[in-house]
Amino acid sequence: MTDSTFTFRVDDDLKTAFAETAKAQDRTAAQLLRVLMREAVEESRAKREYDEWFDAEIDAALKEADDPNTEWVPHEVVKEDMARQRAELLARIEAEKK
């Protein structure tokens, strides 16, 4: 991999504080900048990948919702089933305490 020079202007106080921060981490300012740049690129890539995954999940859910063969379960039925499962779990916990 070839190296490139990255030149930009920065406030003197920020430059001094950044150099001190890098020194406290036993790094040069250039080393710390490379770390920060890599982290920014990776964070951006991870966000983009998550957004793509999320969009695909939404598309799949919408497709499933539009499918006439999709079986719909009424909210009340789901609530009753969850209440039953919760009661069973609580009963098991109580039984294990004894």
C-alpha positions as a Python dict, from the first residue, in 0.01 Angstrom:
ca = {
    (1, 'M'): (0, 0, 0),
    (2, 'T'): (141, 339, -92),
    (3, 'D'): (135, 629, 151),
    (4, 'S'): (-13, 970, 82),
    (5, 'T'): (30, 1301, 255),
    (6, 'F'): (-276, 1455, 414),
    (7, 'T'): (-244, 1830, 473),
    (8, 'F'): (-498, 2051, 648),
    (9, 'R'): (-518, 2356, 870),
    (10, 'V'): (-599, 2335, 1238),
    (11, 'D'): (-618, 2582, 1525),
    (12, 'D'): (-287, 2608, 1718),
    (13, 'D'): (-452, 2529, 2052),
    (14, 'L'): (-617, 2219, 1909),
    (15, 'K'): (-289, 2108, 1751),
    (16, 'T'): (-106, 2147, 2081),
    (17, 'A'): (-377, 1967, 2280),
    (18, 'F'): (-391, 1687, 2020),
    (19, 'A'): (-12, 1643, 2028),
    (20, 'E'): (-27, 1621, 2409),
    (21, 'T'): (-309, 1366, 2387),
    (22, 'A'): (-111, 1157, 2140),
    (23, 'K'): (200, 1176, 2359),
    (24, 'A'): (-4, 1065, 2662),
    (25, 'Q'): (-99, 756, 2457),
    (26, 'D'): (268, 702, 2362),
    (27, 'R'): (193, 781, 1998),
    (28, 'T'): (277, 1051, 1752),
    (29, 'A'): (3, 1282, 1633),
    (30, 'A'): (23, 1115, 1290),
    (31, 'Q'): (-21, 769, 1442),
    (32, 'L'): (-322, 883, 1641),
    (33, 'L'): (-473, 1053, 1337),
    (34, 'R'): (-440, 728, 1140),
    (35, 'V'): (-617, 540, 1421),
    (36, 'L'): (-895, 798, 1429),
    (37, 'M'): (-931, 789, 1050),
    (38, 'R'): (-952, 408, 1048),
    (39, 'E'): (-1213, 415, 1324),
    (40, 'A'): (-1419, 676, 1138),
    (41, 'V'): (-1407, 470, 818),
    (42, 'E'): (-1500, 148, 1002),
    (43, 'E'): (-1783, 319, 1191),
    (44, 'S'): (-1920, 460, 865),
    (45, 'R'): (-1892, 120, 695),
    (46, 'A'): (-2064, -55, 986),
    (47, 'K'): (-2347, 201, 986),
    (48, 'R'): (-2394, 163, 611),
    (49, 'E'): (-2399, -218, 639),
    (50, 'Y'): (-2652, -200, 925),
    (51, 'D'): (-2872, 40, 728),
    (52, 'E'): (-2863, -193, 427),
    (53, 'W'): (-2952, -492, 648),
    (54, 'F'): (-3232, -297, 817),
    (55, 'D'): (-3375, -181, 485),
    (56, 'A'): (-3372, -541, 360),
    (57, 'E'): (-3554, -655, 675),
    (58, 'I'): (-3821, -389, 623),
    (59, 'D'): (-3860, -488, 257),
    (60, 'A'): (-3897, -855, 357),
    (61, 'A'): (-4154, -767, 625),
    (62, 'L'): (-4356, -557, 383),
    (63, 'K'): (-4345, -835, 126),
    (64, 'E'): (-4463, -1084, 389),
    (65, 'A'): (-4739, -846, 502),
    (66, 'D'): (-4862, -814, 143),
    (67, 'D'): (-4855, -1191, 86),
    (68, 'P'): (-5213, -1323, 85),
    (69, 'N'): (-5088, -1651, 237),
    (70, 'T'): (-4954, -1478, 548),
    (71, 'E'): (-5129, -1599, 863),
    (72, 'W'): (-5229, -1310, 1086),
    (73, 'V'): (-5267, -1361, 1461),
    (74, 'P'): (-5492, -1113, 1642),
    (75, 'H'): (-5330, -902, 1911),
    (76, 'E'): (-5557, -1037, 2184),
    (77, 'V'): (-5455, -1395, 2100),
    (78, 'V'): (-5087, -1302, 2124),
    (79, 'K'): (-5144, -1124, 2457),
    (80, 'E'): (-5327, -1427, 2598),
    (81, 'D'): (-5053, -1664, 2481),
    (82, 'M'): (-4779, -1447, 2632),
    (83, 'A'): (-4968, -1421, 2960),
    (84, 'R'): (-5001, -1800, 2968),
    (85, 'Q'): (-4628, -1846, 2897),
    (86, 'R'): (-4538, -1591, 3165),
    (87, 'A'): (-4759, -1765, 3421),
    (88, 'E'): (-4597, -2100, 3338),
    (89, 'L'): (-4247, -1954, 3379),
    (90, 'L'): (-4335, -1788, 3708),
    (91, 'A'): (-4485, -2116, 3834),
    (92, 'R'): (-4164, -2300, 3736),
    (93, 'I'): (-3952, -2042, 3916),
    (94, 'E'): (-4165, -2073, 4229),
    (95, 'A'): (-4143, -2454, 4211),
    (96, 'E'): (-3763, -2439, 4181),
    (97, 'K'): (-3738, -2216, 4489),
    (98, 'K'): (-3899, -2490, 4700),
}
